[in-house]
């Protein structure tokens, strides 16, 4: 009972300080504890968000919204930032990638695992998929592989990491362009 009261007091203090902080803390906790939101849980969350139970309602609201491929909220138009993967999500992604590579053949799985270990030993902070960066927003007549886009990203990542070079990964076909 004492722990529950302390949690309520902490939540009330956070809510009083910032409704955005309060909602962010709830969403962060949800991300940490729920891998996938079931339809029933989504309905319950939607109902809870719709309730007028805070001193800020109706000054702010939270709702489900579609998000564009560029990370823009379909309701308010705000640019949304991507949240980091939690360790369990990162592990599932890694295992899924290794399984997909192994499904193409045992050597593919072994090669990807060896590459991952090689990257880990070198401590790169950023790994750039150069082909995806180079072709981003190039799907129009005259669009092409843009080394300029790759260079801009590499410069920015080097700046963010205090001068450490990111690893640029390109398929052989792109190197010959």
Residue pairs with C-beta under 8 A, 6 or more apart in sequence:
11 22
11 25
14 21
14 22
14 25
15 22
15 54
15 55
15 56
16 55
19 54
19 56
19 59
19 60
20 60
22 54
23 62
30 37
30 45
31 83
31 86
32 86
34 41
35 88
35 89
35 92
37 45
42 64
46 63
46 64
49 61
49 62
49 63
50 63
51 57
52 58
63 75
65 73
65 74
65 75
65 76
66 74
67 73
67 74
67 80
68 74
71 79
71 80
71 81
71 82
72 78
72 79
72 80
73 79
73 80
85 93
94 116
97 112
98 109
98 112
98 113
98 116
99 109
101 108
101 109
101 111
101 112
102 108
102 109
103 109
119 127
119 167
122 167
124 164
124 166
124 167
125 157
125 161
125 164
125 166
126 157
126 160
126 161
126 166
126 167
127 166
127 167
127 169
128 150
128 153
128 154
128 157
128 166
128 167
128 168
128 169
129 169
130 150
130 168
130 169
130 170
130 174
131 145
131 170
131 171
131 174
133 149
133 150
133 153
134 145
134 146
134 147
134 149
134 150
134 174
135 143
135 145
135 146
136 146
136 149
137 143
138 144
138 145
138 146
145 174
145 177
150 168
154 165
154 166
154 168
157 166
158 164
158 165
158 166
